[in-house]
Amino acid sequence: MTTTTSRIPGLHKLSPRERLQKVAETAGLGDDAIAHLADTGNLDAATADSMIENVIGTLNIPLGVATNMVVDGQEVLVPMATEESSVVAAVCNAARQCRGSGGFTTAMSGSLMIAQVQLVGVTNPEFARLQILEHKSDIQAICDDTDPVLLKHGGGFRDVEVRVLEGRDGPMVVTHLVVDTRDAMGANAVNSMAEAVAPRVAEWTGGRTYLRILSNLADRRLARARATWSLEDIGGAEVRDGILAAYDFADIDPYRAATHNKGVMNGVSAVVLATGNDTRAVEAGAHAYAARSGQYRSLTRWEVDADGNLTGTIEMPLAVGLIGGATRSHPTARIALDIMGIQTAERLACTIAAVGLAQNFAALKALATTGIQKGHMALHAKNIAVMVGATGDEVDKVAQELVAQGKVRVNVAEAILKSLRG
Ligand code: NAD
């Protein structure tokens, strides 16, 4: 690497091609690397350039499709964008094993987002709280005037709530604007409302407003999914009890819960990304919700029904949209929605919750039975094969031999490839 400086004045004013040239010069990239980055695949450079700053290329991530999903009686193919092997296969397997029991049943608590306005500098916060609440109709008018398009689509202001918090330098009065953002994720929509309302809050109370931004703890936008896995379909009571024990572990131990929920998010984030939605927003909301009791816990719950079958449920904030951000500007994201046949943000969120539950089932079952590595390694072996330079049909041959030997390691892969090539 030959980076001489990270100062490249005016880089942002150049075209993606010119930027790439500049970065290549600075970093000492060769012609092959430049040609590689110049090929932006199915996201053209101009679109990419309109999405973020200082674009020099695009990064392709595999897009897979989860099969076997039945959500609220409807067959649905679910596109998933992920770099991690086993994630798509896990959803297909889990969904196949609950098809016989009717698949997934879902619901949504609503499409309400919360924007926060932080007020400081008042000595009588409880008094200020009531002053703000008294202006509910003014607040409604300001919010709805800010976004007439949202209003036209059936969304807009729904409620105002005011909390008094004890800050380090005195009390803080936090106004929550509760807004229905319909088919938009809604961050920009509610941020604009918070900015419009804030000066008036300062005026009504005599305090000073600082932060005006949404909360990603979208607990008025909970997606819920449930499913039953019959004993017959999962392989008996021992498997069920292993899954229950694994869940129990996650629910009492944050060290385990983090990995348990990471598995849930393997499925959730892959669909969020495939549809051009904001993975960080959903992840932040999920983890904050998992910790709402004061202890970080499982996003899913596993129980046994009266007939001894395994039942699973998930409930988590899922602020995703069909409008705004990359959901419309990224052509692949639009096609992902077409594959699912989804017309509303609510359906998308419910489907994602079902995928999260399926993913969790698959991980718990693997952990409780054969261990996670068996399934993982078969796919991981292919990555290792590519890593050591296998190409074409060498990839499968090397991977199969790695699995057969039970040693999915780079040094073993190198030796296998060498002997294959004679
Ligand atoms: P947006 O502002 O681009 O689009 C939403 C707007 O679309 C609405 O305000 C409305 O005017 C209009 N609209 C048209 N048809 C609609 C319909 N059927 N339903 C609802 N609205 C409709 O996007 P957004 O959803 O407000 O914001 C999402 C973006 O904000 C994402 O890209 C996200 O990454 C980004 N963001 C996130 C955060 C965060 O999560 N903390 C903060 C800032 C920005």
Residues whose N, C-alpha, C, O or C-beta is under 5 A from the ligand:
A	BS01	NAD	D147 V149 L150 H153 T181 R182 D183 A184 M185 G186 A187 N188 A189 D278 A281 G321 I323 G324 G325 A326
